[in-house]
Amino acid sequence: MAHDTTLNRKVRDFRPDRPRRGERRFERLTEDGVSEASRADGAFQRISPTEEAALRAINMVVAAFALLVLSPFVLVVAALIRLDSPGPVFYRQVRVGLDRRTPIGQRDSIGRRVSDLGGKPFEIVKFRTMRTDAEQDSGPVWASDDDPRVTRVGRVLRRTRLDEIPQFWNVLRGEMAIVGPRPERPTFVQQLRDEIEGYPLRQQVPPGITGWAQVNRPPDQTIDDVRQKVGFDLEYLNRRSVLFDLWIMLRTFPVMFERDGERRPR
């Protein structure tokens, strides 16, 4: 498949022995696309501690300012959600976050992890856009165009990405960043890291509300969609910086009002 070839080439090119001028390089990968560091003791610092602290400070300021300014809008949306369909205003769901190689899951008698979610689980907060019984019978499934489970207000919130506003709270809690790879549910993470080369590398930085993949690609509906986005996520890991994060934040605003089909691979 053409997509596989492109992605595999991007993963293989993430090697420190072939640096480009002005670029930081990612750690060496093994033949199956898994980083040696992630197999050993885990987390890495690709940018300097000073720049990491600056990014965290920017995230805190932006998140706090956004929640303050948007608080009247949040009240309006909350009222519309309650009027449109019965159920809570907010939707909470477990997602997989940053992989610091913390002891997640059970361990056997000699201390080895028996289960590994691929990162630290946390509870993401969004505006509810579906009926409360949306996955009662089906379980976790990919979203689709004209999904009958989505409410009328939810359809507008999803199209404009305004359902993500409550995640600024996750940023203040330190569970997410403004910019980073989108966090996924544990069920899908287990599946995707087995099927997509390089997928676990996404967990090496905090998950984000928006990201380089999100401003370049429409929402996921299939594994092939995720496979294309992983290429952009790996590019983000290689280019991550204060300026690049600010650029992605600015790029997010026009994307909110584009149709999904307008975003194509570069």
DAHUWO-V858058 format. One record per pair of residues at least 12 apart in sequence whose ideal C-beta (glycine too) atoms are under 7 Angstrom apart, sorted by the first residue. I is the first residue (numbers start at 0). GAP is how many residues later the second one is. Records with the same first field share a line. If there is no record, write none. Layout:
I=GAP + GAP
This chain:
2=221 + 224 + 225
5=225
6=190 + 191 + 220 + 223 + 224
7=189
9=221 + 224
10=18 + 22 + 186 + 187 + 223
13=12 + 15 + 220 + 224
14=13
15=12
22=215
23=22 + 214
25=20 + 211 + 212
26=17
32=164 + 165
33=166
34=166
37=61 + 162 + 166
40=60
41=57 + 58 + 59
42=56 + 57 + 58 + 161
43=160
45=191 + 194
46=193 + 194
50=190 + 191
53=188
54=187 + 190
57=184
58=112 + 118 + 119
59=112
61=116
62=105 + 108 + 109 + 115
63=108
65=102
66=101 + 102
69=95
73=91
76=50
79=73
80=46 + 47 + 72
83=67 + 68 + 69
84=46 + 66
86=41 + 45
87=40
88=38 + 39
89=35 + 36 + 37 + 38 + 76
90=35 + 36 + 37
91=31 + 32 + 33
92=30 + 31 + 92
93=27 + 29 + 91 + 92
94=27 + 29 + 88 + 89 + 90
95=21 + 22 + 23 + 25 + 87 + 88 + 90 + 93 + 107
96=22 + 23 + 24 + 25 + 78 + 86 + 109 + 110
97=21 + 22 + 105 + 108
98=19 + 20 + 104 + 105
99=20
101=18
103=12 + 13 + 16
104=12
116=69 + 72
117=71 + 75 + 82 + 85
118=84
120=65
121=53
123=43 + 46 + 59
124=41 + 42 + 44 + 45
125=37 + 38 + 40 + 41
126=30 + 36 + 38 + 39
127=26
128=21 + 22 + 25 + 28 + 29 + 34
129=19 + 20 + 21 + 24
130=18 + 20
133=15
139=45 + 47 + 48
141=78 + 79 + 80
142=76 + 78
143=77
159=96 + 97
160=95
163=45
166=42
175=30 + 31 + 32 + 33
176=29 + 31
177=30 + 31 + 32 + 67 + 71
178=29 + 31 + 32 + 66 + 69 + 70
179=25 + 26 + 27 + 28 + 31
180=21 + 24 + 26 + 27 + 30 + 32 + 52
181=25 + 26 + 29 + 32
182=24
191=31 + 34
194=28
195=30 + 31 + 34
197=32 + 36
198=31
200=33 + 36
201=28 + 31
203=33
204=32 + 35
209=38 + 42
210=22 + 25 + 37
211=20 + 21 + 23 + 24 + 36
212=16 + 19 + 20
214=33 + 36 + 37 + 40
215=16 + 47 + 49 + 50
216=12 + 15 + 46
217=42 + 43 + 45
218=41
227=37
